Structures are given as C-alpha cells and as structure tokens.
Amino acid sequence: RVSRSMSGGSHVSLMTEMAVNTERSWGNTHPVVLLIQMVPFFVVQPIMRVMQWIIFVNLFVYSSSFFESRCLVSVLIAILFNIFLMSIISPLLFIVAKWSIIGTYTEGQFPLFANTYLKWWTVNQLQNMLSRGVFQYNLPLFYRLLGAKVGAEAKISIDSKLSEFDLLTIGPNVALDNCSLRPFSMNTNNCFTLRKIYIGENSSVCAKSVMAGGARLSAGTNIGPLSSSHELHDARSENRLACRTLRPEPPFWLQAMCGWPVLLLQKIVSLTPVLLLMQHMTTMSWYDGKLISIQDGLEYISTPERMLYYISFMITRKTITPCLALACAIVTKRYLIGTFVETPENMEPDHSDWELFRTWLLGRMIPDAHLCGVTKLLGRHYEAVSALYRLLGVKVGKYVYWPGSGFRFMEPDLVELGDYVVFGSRSLFFTSDSTHRRQAVRIESGSNVSDRCVIMPGTTVKCGAVLGSGALTKQGTTYAAGTYVGSRGNECILLKKANGTMEPTESSYARAFTKSSRMPYMVLPEWFHIMWSTCCIIFAAVVARLPLVASLVLAHRRFEGEWLSYSPFALTATIGAYIFGMYPLTLILVLCLDIGSKWAFMGRRQPGSHSWDTSSYSQRWQLYLSLAPLRSFASGEHDFLDFFRGSQFLVWYYRALGARIGKNVCLYPNGADPMMTEPELVTIRDGSCIDDASLIAHLNTQGVFTINRLEIGERCVMRSFSRLQQSAVMEPKSVLMEHTLVLPADTVKANEWRQGWPAGRGWMEDVEEGWEDGDWSSQDARRLSAETRALLCCT
C-alpha cells in the first residue's frame, strides 16, 4: 500500500503512486551540479544589477540633455523611469525564463540533483530573485501567464506562495490569504514529487495554511488559519471570516483622491534627506563638461568624489527614511485616521467608505511588521519598541519582550498587552474579520504568545496562559492559565491546565534590566543595543554598496581622461566585468564576518538553560543577530543564503557554523523562515531532505532560553511547514508531512509518517507487510509524556 485516505476524505500520498523517472542523479557535490547552482548568485544577479545600472545611465544622460543641466530633476526622472522599466522587465524575464527552462510542469517523481531537479531549482531561484513588478496589482493574470488555471474573480494575496504553476487549478471566486500552494514534496527515496492541486470555486485558504501536492478542494471548501489540505475535516464555512483577502476595500475614487496624496506626501517627506544629498551632489563642480553621450554619463557618475555620496544615500535610506516614514504614519493616524473602536455586539459592522478607508490607509502607510523598518534600528525586542506602539494606540505594559519578526496591527487601538508578556516570532494578530467586525485582543500580564500563532478577534489570554507553537485561538474566546498548542478543529488544544489562579511575576528578561547590577554578567543598557543595531545596519548598507562603488572607482582609474576614446559597449562591458568580480570578493568578506562573528559571540553552544538573569547567552545572541543584515547585500537586498538553498553550498555553510550534516542532504530547496538557528546542536544524517521546515533547538519562556539537540536520521524528510522542537529525534526514513509539529523530547519512529500540529501517532511502514495505521485522532494531553508537557512553551 502506498497511499491512504485521511479523516475528512482528503487523499494523501505517503510514498507515491508514481514511478521514479529514469533520470540519473548527479549527486549534490558533482562539479556540474555545483556550477549550475552557482549561476543565480555569480551570474544572474550581477547581470540584473548591471542591467539596472545601464538603464539608469542612459536615462540620466537623456534627461540631462533634455533639461540642459545636471539638476536634481534629471536624477529623479532617471530613477523613477528606471524603477518603472525594471518593474516591467523583471517579471517578463521570469515568465520567459520559466517557459524556456522547464516549459510545462508535469506530474511525476524525479531524482534529486538530476536534470529535472536542476531545471526546477533554477526556475525556483529566478522566481525568488525577480520581482512580480507591475503584476503585483493583478496576480491572477501573472499566474495565468506562468501556466496556472485561475478562474474569474479569484483573489490572491501578495503574501501568498504559489509555485509549479501548471499544476495549479484555482477556481472562480477563490480567495487565497498568506498561504502556500506547493505541488512539490520530497520523499525518503531521495526523490521529489510534483502533483496537481485543485481548489474549487468559492473556496478560501486562510493565513499560514499549506496546500500539498495532490490536494483537491471541492467547491465551497474553506480552510482556516494554521491548517493544511491534510485536515479538510476542519474546513468550515465560518473560516471565511478569517480570510483577509475577502475584506472589502474602499472605493477607488477615495483611494485616488485621498489615499494616494497622503501616501505620496509620506514618501516625499521620508526621502527628503536623500533628495537633499542628491541636490548637493548635483551642484558640485567635479565635472564641468556637458552630458551628451553615454561616455560622458559614465565619466560623470564615476567621479571618485561621488562615491561617498552613493554610500550616504544608502545609509540615509536605511536609517533616517524609516523614521520619517513612521513619523508621518503616527501623525496621520492621530489626526486623520483616528481611534479604532470595537463593533458593538448587537450591531452590524460599519461598511461605510470612510471606515473601510481608515484601515486601508494605515495598512499602506505601515506596510511591514517592523514599523516602516524602525524597529530594526532599535534592537527589535526592547522598551523603545513599546514606546512606538503606544504612539500608534496600542496599550502596552512594561518590559514586553517583542518578537524579532515584529507585528503588524491593522487596528492598533484594539490591542492590549500587559506587563512582562513574552512573544515568539512570526505570529499574527487579527482585530477584525473579513466583514470588518472589530473586536479587541487582550494579552494579560505574565502570559506567553509563541511562534507562528494566530490570534483571532476577541481573544483574551489570561495571566499564566502559554500559547505554544502554532496555536490558533477561537474568535471571542478567553484562555485561562495553562499550556495550549497547535490547531485542531480550528482551535488550539489544552495540554496542561494550571492549578488555581496565577499572579503576574517579573520575567527574567525584565529582571536583567531592572536589576542589572545584581546580574552575574554585565547587562548592556538599552541605548547600547540601539546604537549597536543602528551601526550594524549602517555597516550593512556600506557593504551592499561596495560592489558598485569599487567597480566605479576601478573604472575611473582605468579610463581617466580617455572615456571618449572607447565605445559605450567597451566601457559598460568593462564596468560590468568589475561588478561581476566584486560580488565574489564581497561574498568572501561577508562570509568571514558572518561565520567569524558567530564563533566570536556564541562560541560552541552547549545544551542547557540560559535565563536572561543568570546567563549572558541571550544578550550575546541578540548582538550576533544584529549582524544578520550583512548577508542581504545581493541585488534586491536578498540574503545571499537564499541563492544557495537546496545546494551543497548551503550544507557547507552550516557545517562551518558547527552543524553535523551527512552526505547527499538536500537542505531548504524552497527556503525557510527561519533556517536553523543553533546549527551546532543539529545533526542531519545521510540522504535526508529538509524543505521549508523549522529546525529550532531553543525554547523561550519568560526570557528563559533552554536549548537542546535535534537529531534527524538517515533519509528522513521534513516537508513544508513542519517543525521539530528541541530534544526531538527522527529515526531513519521517518517523514513529517505538511503542517506537522513534533513536540519536545518526542521520537518519530523509523519509517513512521506523521501529520498534525501537534502530531499524533502516524503510520508505520513495514517492508513486508505494508502500512499500519495508527490511532490518528485519539492523541491528547493524557498521552504526552510529563517531560514533553513541561518543555512545551514558546519560542
């Protein structure tokens, strides 16, 4: 037997019914494979940078000739047209590349590191590198051009993840929130499978849910948050209320007449320091000639005195611009948008144009979870972040430990956070549903909200309650003290109930700062963390400009006084060659700094407990994480690790950080958020495959970090949105399917397949007798070990 039906009628493939393609696998260390997987970083992204630069130079020369001066207007016109052209060229290049390289995706099972995998990998990399550009305003059209079958009136979120487009059928009136549609999956036989996904009309898929290959959703199926196509028995019509893409937007005329001018003003104000620097640069007399030819333009922009300005532009855009953008948003929120209030229980939501416009405008003015990027400058976790959220209307207590990934509150006045609350990363807060019914969310003092949680409108988390990893709350529900985890039946499950009522106590994180003189190590004050984070971002901005600036300096020395003696092609080719050469050198510099800083700050981690008030571990880790922006120096500000996912290069990188990784391991072919955070505590045996999954070796409760080992046996598979928590073990040939959590100290037996968050006992493969079904639906808190219940907390 190679497949089975799960509860709810969802049919899933365990191994696959498909025969393995006869292609020969090269192996991940074969020179041909390594050369192909070097192309995106060492060839494609420098080409994109050179292309963008050439377009800018031509536009600048033409606009300067038109205005007969090198004024700021000429520079701005060149920049704006450059952005516009690249927003058209980039997605069109990806569409052409997809059809040229792989053609039409077909169902089947193919060996890893063979021809089909390398084609799939290349297209996947190009999808990550090349933006959707102008098509972000019409995603259904974009995916149709790539081969997907998308019905009329389908709504697709900009944050959704769709891939292997020819295998996707999305019916009319389907709504996709921040979810994943992934026909790709990996198997224990060192192969990957591509299977079709069908979503029937009038269906919806909510945030943080994943549709696996082979999924077939009948018409009107509504998948809630934190779910998967393996859990169709949890589909309910009321789940549509949690799908944000179904929220009505204000009329177009109101967006254009009121919203766009406000957004334009915010953009102008935030970029004013950069524009002033540009204006000052254009008035300098370093170049007195007229800009008539491309040679003149290249000589002008290569003047050595301008290099400091180019670096200053990037530094200003990374530090001052975010602060001004947030300041505009705060002023607009206070004096134009106003205060959001709850919808009375006995009244229908207000669907007036103005009410729809208020939420829409705030979401556009603060489009990210980092408050326009300001929290990155402040160290992400500390009291300064609380102060900013208070300015937006959030009711925040003292010494809240904020997540590194940040929050995006659509109606901030409806969020109330008590003292000493500890947050994990990548969680979502909903304060209104798709009908715009608003309800406040209250997280009381001394509670925990872990990683990947989804908090629904009207939720109250009482003191002493711990929402564990991937917990989904139910709208309008109060959660008393105890430990909750996961999502089953559209709500988290209670693992352990607390005895009696609990009073909030000061977290170890708070004690470290309020009683710093009593700590066994020197607790750095918050202002130091702010300065350190800001300096790291400035340094990262300098490194990101290094390839271009160094190339222009070399070109100036090479062609000084002789620019007109060479053709435009010779000049651009030479500068392009310099850029190509500078990226590998910059990569070497960043690798040395990145790997060296890990060993300098963290050393070799050892299992144990590391509280803020007893150990310097957490402080050192935050200092180390502040250097992460250094890795985002590539074109499009991509982390260079993303260029090497699913390749041996990524394996070598994590080995350098201390991970024990065997041979022929396929690591993160679809990326991961985040990739492994404590590499030296992770062991991955030969032939294992880790997709978009989480290998997190730490738990964090009230600022107490505990770290322990993770072990993955030979030929194991972790599919998309699966997670292995600390002290857990996967024995050989075990599989975690999509949306699966293995709790701390649990062991997945050899040949066992598990699914669910948290996972119950799965299916056992016996070579001779086939598959043995486990008691899938009966797993509850009574069957969890005492150690597992004690360790379950937030990360």
Buried (B, 14 or more C-beta within 10 A) or exposed (E): EEEBEBEEEBBBBBBBEBEBBEBEBBBBBEEEBBEBBBEBBBEBBBBBBBBBBBBBBBBBBBBBBEEEBBBBBBBBBBBEBBEEBBBEBBBBBBBEBBBEEBEEBBBBBBBBBBBBBBBBBBBBBBBBBBBBBBBEEEBBEBBBBBBBBBBEEBBBBEEBBBBBBBBBBBBBBBBBBBBBBBBBBBBBBBBBBBBBBBBBBBBBBBBBBBBBBBBBBBEBBBBBBBBBBBBBBBBBEEBBBBBBBBBEEBEEEBBEEBBEEBBEEBBEBBBBBBBEBBBEBBEEEEBEEEBEBBBBBBBBBBBEEBBEBBBBBBBBBBBBBBBBBBBBBBEBBEEEBEEBEBBEEEEEBEEEBEBBBBBBBBBBBBBEBBBBBBBBBBBBBBBBBBEBBEBBBBBBBBBBBBBBBBBBBBBBBBBBBBBBBBBBBBBBBBBBBBBBBBBBBBBBBBBBBBBBBBBBBBBBBBBBBBBBBBBBBBBEEBBBBBBBBBBBEBBBBBBBEBEEEBEBBBBBBBBBBBEBEEBEBEBBEBEEBBBBBBEBBBBBBBBBBBBBBBBBBBBBEBBEEEBEEBEBEEBBEBBBBBBBBBBBEBBEBBBEBBBEBBBEBBEEBEEEEBBBBBBBBBBBBBBBBBBBBBBBBBBBEBBBBBBBBBBBBBBEBBEBBBBBBBEBBBBBBBBBEBBBBBBBBBBBBBBBBBBBBBBBBBBBBBBBBBBBBBBBBBBBBBBBBBBBBBBBBBBBBBBBBBBBBBBBBBBBBBBBBBBBBBBBBBBBBEEEEEBEEBEBEEBEBEEBEEEBBEBBBBB
